[in-house]
Amino acid sequence: MPDGAMMGPSVSVLVPTFNEVGHIERCLETLAAQDYEAVVEIVVVDGGSEDGTLAVVEKWAGDGVVVVHNPDRVQSAGLNLAAHRANGEILIRADAHSTYGPGYISRSVAVLTETGAQAVGGPMRVRGRTPFENAVAAAMSNPLGVGPAAFHDAEASGPVDTVYLGAFWRAHFLERGGYRSLPSGVAEDADMYYRWRQAGDTIWLDPSIESAYRPRGTWRALARQFFRYGRGKADMLIMNRRVPSLRPLAPVGLVLAMLASLVVWAFTGHIGLLIFVAGSWFTTLVGVWLFSARRHWRVVGVIAVMHVTYGSGFLVSSLLDPWSLLRGGEPRKAGDS
């Protein structure tokens, strides 16, 4: 970290990890190279990595990096643990799969103090290195792939539903109760920002807060990620008694329509509905291909996987506790089957 007098509010950076040996080194390099001088610590909270992540992190222990062990293994619980351990006035939540521009922290602090918002962050700029990762990056920046939410690739600043990662005052974070642990183990950011907005807080996006997210590198990892995202959105619906917007329900409708058309075909022999549903989806995928920055079959395949696994995850999570979903009550606890 840069030497020099402490200027501005003090900052603690929180980095949750679990088996991130391929990414954590570059993440810490970019966080250590920030131009903001009042970073007091980078708190790496590890959920039991078994791939050498901790060995990499321990090499940074003398350079302002602190390791906290998270026995619960759940990311939200680890972030809460790190927040209570942190000494900075401002908490900046980082991700091991991302790298950060040299002004990431200074811009986060400036936007937080200048706007008066309770949380600020930048867009999720997805940057791949392999052909598959580049296809995922193209898909995740396409509104037909992941929806039109501003944080995916916004160019304008202003109030939004959610941001990628985020920076907020530690006192406010603790006063609001921190992150909640959803059964899916994901979506804690979106859930927290939703609750904050319901309480009257402002979430502010500024594209000058620059980071680069490296996406999953295999079909299996991508499918697993978006299946969990779908489960996380269902958990938000159950816990908050509503979804923040109707956008996430499109993949759910697709999966339900496909299942219904298959049932009709199986029991009646009529294939018309299946052809209609599949044709409509195919038309959407062709539209994705036409308006994609990368016109490659992989982009279409990636978005198809995102749609199906996200919708399936939502339905599976709902079916695990259908009565809570119907009555809008509390879901099963994290860790329950």
Secondary structure, 3 states (H helix, E strand, C coil): CCCCCCCCCCEEEEEEECCCCCCHHHHHHHHHCCCCCCEEEEEEEECCCCCCHHHHHHCCCCCCEEEEECCCCCHHHHHHHHHHHCCCCEEEECCCCEEECCCHHHHHHHHHHHHCCCEEEECCCECCCCHHHHHHHHHHCCHHHHCCCHHHCCCCCEECCCCEEEEEEHHHHHHCCCCCCCCCCCCHHHHHHHHHHHCCCCEEECCCCCEEECCCCCHHHHHHHHHHHHHHHHHHHHHHCCCCCCCCHHHHHHHHHHHHHHHHHHHHCCCHHHHHHHHHHHHHHHHHHHCCCCCCHHHHHHHHHHHHHHHHHHHHHHHHCHHHHHHCCCCCCCCCC
